[in-house]
Amino acid sequence: MAQQIPKPFQDQLQISLSRLPTVVGSLLDEGYSENIVTDLIHIGRGQFSTDEMVSELEKRNRLKLLLPWLETRVKEGCTEPATHNALAKIYIDTNNNPEKFLRENKWYYSRLIGHYCEKRDPHLACVAYERGQCDRELIAVCNDNSLFKTQARYLVRRRDQDLWLEVLAESNPFKRQLIDQVVKTAIVETCDPEDISVTVKAFMSADLPNELIELLEKIMLENPAFSDHKNLKNLLILTAIKADRGRVLGYIERLDNYDGPDIAKIAISNDLYEEAFAIYKKFDDNTSAIKVLIDNVKDLKLARDFAEECNEPGVWSELAQAQLQRGLVKEAIESYIDADDPSAYINATTNKQQSWDDVIRHLQIIGVCMKYIGRFIVNRLCGCICKYSE
């Protein structure tokens, strides 16, 4: 074989095999057989620069000639990045299951191979960039090729607050397209609580309340892994109170397992009385519910209707006190009777605005008092009898 190589090339190889890449390039330029070239490469046994050999062959679009030698090197346990970089390029150009190689191989340079893929296959560029966490390069190639779904998935998995703030900044012309894919795709697919937590925090840090509502609503309604997450439900309702009040009542009615009483107080402080009333009613705290109607809505007729609806002593008592404070003595007496609660009847009977009809009703309250006194006496007598029997 050596006799087939021109004398000047033989002399170069005898001096040093490190010059083999230059010799190979010259042989190809002179039109010599590719078999001669591949044999020389195998004879060299790696005593030359892989990067230089790759460069010489790439210039001449003959990189595939290295494939057998590269695969042999890998089988022998070679971890040289240049070897794996060259192998990656060949697999990409020949479409020989390149995505699997890019995801599983540990030794190639992600930034180099990602750049190599950008014009050939942007998706493969993203795979390489993600493997090496080449954040800016991945974002750039996604923006250039409208791969916002890929970018959204990467950001959710990456969990980097600084990176989130960068892409959610007002200056990013692709922010809306990205947010759409985060909400529609990436956040629904993940089952990792940390992915959810970091993404939600990023939207909060970027001060995007309306977009945060979109995100949380999608999580609650379409991601079964988090549909019963109390803190996320609390955040959804509280964000709506801040940014989109029209949604609050719907969330209160549709969602369960959130911190109702605490949220009701916040709703009241934001003048959302109907919403606070709905929360208390949903959580069966009817006494607090009627207080909202009395103290905030200031509608005793609604309060009376609600008291009749739930018919609880505590609710009637709250209504009676409110009526008494407003000088509605007759109505207060009625409510105390419905409450079966004589505890405040003295206040009612000493009110100067009462009529004789009211007094008759007062006597009914006294009757209620006597009923309680009678129960007390009976209980004490039973206690004495039991003690005497011992």
C-alpha positions in Angstrom: 0.0 0.0 0.0 2.8 2.4 0.8 4.1 2.1 -2.7 0.9 3.6 -4.0 1.5 6.8 -2.0 3.6 9.4 -3.8 7.1 9.8 -2.4 6.7 13.3 -0.9 3.7 12.1 1.2 5.7 9.0 2.3 8.5 11.2 3.5 6.1 13.4 5.5 4.6 10.3 7.3 8.1 9.0 8.0 9.0 12.2 9.7 5.8 12.2 11.9 2.3 10.7 11.9 1.1 13.9 13.4 1.1 15.3 9.8 -1.3 12.6 8.6 -4.3 15.0 8.4 -2.4 17.2 5.9 -1.3 14.1 3.9 -4.9 12.8 3.8 -6.2 16.1 2.6 -3.6 16.3 -0.1 -4.3 12.7 -1.2 -8.0 13.4 -1.6 -7.2 16.6 -3.5 -5.0 14.5 -5.9 -7.9 12.1 -6.4 -6.4 9.1 -4.7 -8.7 6.2 -3.6 -10.7 6.6 -0.4 -9.5 3.1 0.6 -5.9 4.4 0.8 -7.1 7.3 3.0 -9.1 5.0 5.4 -6.2 2.6 5.6 -3.8 5.4 6.5 -6.1 6.6 9.2 -6.3 3.2 10.8 -2.5 2.8 10.6 -2.1 6.2 12.4 -3.8 4.7 15.5 -4.7 8.1 16.8 -1.1 9.5 16.7 -2.5 12.7 15.1 -4.9 15.4 16.0 -8.5 14.3 15.6 -9.7 17.9 15.3 -7.2 18.5 12.5 -8.3 15.3 10.7 -11.9 16.3 11.0 -11.2 19.8 9.7 -9.3 18.4 6.6 -12.2 16.0 5.8 -14.9 18.5 6.5 -13.3 20.9 4.0 -13.7 18.3 1.3 -17.1 17.0 2.5 -15.6 13.6 3.3 -16.1 13.4 7.0 -17.9 10.0 6.7 -14.6 8.4 5.8 -13.8 8.6 9.5 -16.9 6.7 10.7 -15.3 3.2 11.0 -12.2 4.5 12.8 -14.3 6.7 15.1 -16.7 3.9 16.1 -13.7 1.6 16.8 -12.2 4.3 19.0 -15.4 4.6 21.0 -15.6 0.8 21.5 -12.1 0.9 22.8 -13.2 3.3 25.5 -12.0 6.6 24.0 -13.6 9.6 25.8 -11.8 12.3 23.7 -14.4 15.0 23.0 -13.1 15.5 19.4 -13.9 11.9 18.6 -17.4 12.2 19.9 -17.9 15.5 18.3 -17.0 14.0 14.9 -19.2 11.0 15.5 -22.1 13.3 16.3 -21.7 15.3 13.1 -21.7 12.1 11.0 -24.8 10.7 12.7 -26.5 14.0 12.2 -25.6 14.3 8.5 -26.6 10.6 7.8 -29.7 10.8 10.1 -28.4 7.7 11.9 -30.6 8.1 15.1 -28.9 11.4 16.0 -31.4 12.4 18.7 -30.7 9.3 20.8 -26.9 9.9 20.5 -27.2 13.6 21.5 -29.3 12.7 24.5 -27.3 9.8 25.8 -23.7 10.6 24.9 -21.6 12.3 27.6 -18.5 13.4 25.8 -19.4 15.7 22.9 -19.3 19.5 23.3 -23.0 20.7 23.4 -22.3 24.2 22.3 -20.3 23.1 19.3 -22.7 20.4 18.1 -25.7 22.6 18.8 -24.3 25.3 16.5 -23.5 22.6 13.9 -27.2 21.5 14.0 -28.8 25.0 13.8 -29.0 25.2 10.0 -29.4 21.5 9.5 -32.1 20.6 12.2 -33.1 23.2 14.8 -34.8 20.6 16.9 -31.5 18.6 17.2 -29.7 21.9 18.1 -32.2 22.3 21.0 -31.5 18.7 22.1 -27.7 19.4 22.2 -28.1 22.8 23.9 -30.5 21.4 26.5 -28.0 18.6 27.3 -25.3 21.2 28.0 -27.7 23.8 29.5 -26.7 26.3 26.9 -29.5 28.6 27.8 -29.0 31.6 25.6 -28.2 29.5 22.5 -31.3 27.4 23.0 -33.6 30.4 23.5 -32.1 32.1 20.4 -32.6 29.1 18.1 -36.2 28.6 19.5 -37.0 32.2 18.8 -35.5 32.1 15.3 -37.4 29.0 14.4 -40.7 29.6 16.4 -40.0 26.5 18.6 -41.9 28.1 21.5 -43.2 24.7 22.7 -39.7 23.4 23.0 -38.5 26.5 24.7 -41.4 26.4 27.2 -40.7 22.8 28.2 -37.0 23.6 28.6 -37.7 26.6 30.9 -40.1 24.6 33.1 -37.6 21.8 33.5 -34.6 24.2 33.9 -36.1 25.9 36.9 -33.9 29.0 36.7 -35.5 32.2 38.1 -33.0 34.5 36.4 -33.6 32.9 33.0 -37.4 33.1 33.6 -37.2 36.8 34.3 -35.2 37.3 31.1 -37.7 35.6 28.9 -40.7 37.1 30.7 -39.3 40.7 30.4 -41.4 43.2 28.5 -38.5 43.7 26.1 -38.8 40.1 24.8 -40.8 40.4 21.6 -41.6 36.6 21.8 -43.0 36.8 25.4 -46.7 36.2 24.4 -45.9 33.2 22.2 -43.8 31.7 24.9 -46.4 32.2 27.7 -49.1 30.6 25.5 -47.0 27.4 25.2 -46.1 27.4 28.9 -49.8 27.5 29.7 -51.1 25.2 27.0 -48.4 22.6 27.0 -45.4 22.6 29.3 -47.2 23.2 32.6 -49.9 20.6 31.9 -47.3 17.9 31.0 -45.2 18.1 34.1 -45.8 16.0 37.2 -43.0 17.5 39.2 -44.0 19.8 42.1 -40.8 21.8 41.9 -41.4 22.5 38.2 -44.8 24.0 39.1 -43.5 25.9 42.1 -40.6 27.6 40.2 -42.8 28.5 37.2 -45.5 30.0 39.4 -42.9 32.0 41.3 -41.4 33.2 38.1 -44.8 34.6 36.9 -45.3 36.3 40.3 -41.8 37.8 40.2 -42.4 39.1 36.7 -45.6 40.8 38.0 -47.9 39.1 35.4 -51.1 38.6 37.4 -53.4 38.0 34.5 -51.0 35.5 32.9 -50.6 33.9 36.4 -54.3 33.4 36.5 -54.2 31.6 33.1 -51.4 29.4 34.4 -53.0 28.5 37.7 -56.3 27.8 36.1 -54.7 25.5 33.6 -52.9 23.6 36.4 -56.1 23.3 38.5 -58.4 22.2 35.6 -56.1 20.1 33.4 -53.2 18.7 35.4 -54.6 15.9 37.6 -51.4 15.7 39.7 -52.1 19.2 41.1 -55.9 19.6 40.8 -56.3 19.4 44.6 -53.3 21.5 45.7 -54.6 23.8 48.4 -51.8 26.5 48.1 -52.3 26.8 44.4 -56.0 27.2 44.8 -55.4 29.9 47.4 -53.1 31.7 45.1 -55.5 31.5 42.2 -58.3 33.1 44.2 -56.1 35.7 45.7 -54.5 36.7 42.4 -58.0 37.0 40.9 -59.0 39.3 43.8 -56.0 41.5 42.9 -56.2 41.4 39.1 -59.5 40.1 37.8 -62.4 40.4 40.2 -64.9 39.1 37.8 -63.4 35.6 38.1 -63.4 35.4 41.9 -67.0 34.2 42.5 -66.6 31.5 39.9 -63.5 30.2 41.5 -65.1 30.2 44.9 -68.0 28.1 43.6 -66.0 25.7 41.5 -63.0 25.0 43.8 -62.9 23.1 47.0 -60.2 22.6 49.7 -58.9 26.1 50.0 -58.5 28.4 53.1 -62.0 29.8 53.0 -62.2 31.9 56.2 -58.8 33.6 55.6 -59.6 34.3 52.0 -63.1 35.7 53.0 -61.4 38.2 55.3 -59.2 39.4 52.4 -62.2 39.6 50.1 -64.0 41.8 52.7 -60.9 44.1 52.9 -61.2 44.4 49.1 -64.9 45.3 49.2 -65.9 41.9 47.7 -68.8 41.3 50.0 -70.8 39.0 47.8 -67.7 36.8 47.4 -67.0 36.8 51.1 -70.6 35.8 51.9 -70.4 33.0 49.3 -67.2 31.6 50.9 -68.7 31.6 54.5 -71.8 30.0 53.2 -69.9 27.3 51.3 -67.8 26.5 54.4 -71.0 26.4 56.6 -70.0 29.3 58.7 -73.4 30.9 58.5 -72.9 33.2 61.5 -70.0 34.9 59.8 -72.0 34.9 56.5 -74.9 36.9 58.1 -72.4 39.3 59.6 -71.3 40.2 56.1 -74.9 41.0 55.1 -75.4 43.0 58.3 -72.1 44.8 58.7 -70.8 45.2 55.1 -73.8 44.8 52.7 -76.0 46.6 55.4 -79.1 44.9 54.1 -81.3 43.5 57.0 -83.9 42.2 54.5 -81.3 40.0 52.9 -80.0 39.0 56.3 -83.6 38.1 57.4 -84.1 36.0 54.2 -80.8 34.2 54.9 -81.7 33.6 58.5 -84.9 32.0 57.4 -83.0 29.9 54.9 -80.5 28.3 57.3 -82.6 28.7 60.5 -79.8 28.4 63.0 -80.0 29.9 66.5 -76.6 31.7 66.2 -77.7 33.3 62.9 -81.0 34.5 64.4 -79.2 36.0 67.4 -76.9 38.0 65.2 -79.9 39.3 63.2 -81.7 40.1 66.4 -78.8 42.2 67.8 -78.5 44.1 64.6 -82.2 44.8 64.5 -82.2 46.0 68.1 -79.2 48.3 67.5 -81.3 49.9 64.7 -84.3 50.4 66.9 -86.3 47.6 65.2 -87.6 46.2 68.6 -90.5 44.2 67.3 -88.4 42.5 64.6 -85.6 41.9 67.2 -88.1 40.2 69.5 -89.2 38.0 66.6 -85.7 37.0 65.8 -84.8 36.3 69.5 -87.8 34.0 69.7 -86.7 32.2 66.5 -83.3 31.9 68.0 -84.8 30.3 71.1 -82.4 32.7 72.9 -83.7 34.8 75.8 -80.3 36.1 76.8 -80.8 39.6 75.5 -84.5 40.1 76.0 -84.0 42.6 78.8 -82.4 45.0 76.3 -85.4 44.7 74.1 -88.0 45.2 76.9 -86.3 48.3 78.2 -86.4 50.0 74.8 -88.7 53.0 74.9 -89.9 52.5 71.4 -91.8 49.3 72.1 -95.6 48.9 71.9 -98.0 46.8 73.9 -98.0 44.2 71.2 -94.3 44.0 71.7 -94.7 43.5 75.4 -96.9 40.4 74.6 -94.0 39.1 72.6 -91.7 39.8 75.5 -93.7 37.6 77.6 -93.2 34.8 75.1 -89.5 35.3 75.6 -89.9 35.0 79.4 -91.7 31.7 78.6 -88.6 30.6 76.9 -86.6 31.6 79.9 -88.8 29.6 82.1 -88.3 26.6 79.9 -84.5 26.8 80.4 -85.0 27.3 84.2 -87.3 24.3 84.3 -84.7 22.2 82.5 -82.1 23.3 85.0 -84.2 22.4 88.0 -85.0 19.0 86.5 -81.4 18.3 85.9 -80.4 19.3 89.5 -83.2 17.1 90.9 -82.0 14.1 88.9 -78.5 14.7 90.2 -79.7 14.7 93.8 -81.7 11.6 93.4 -78.8 9.7 91.9 -76.5 10.9 94.7 -79.1 9.8 97.3 -79.5 6.4 95.7 -75.8 5.7 96.1 
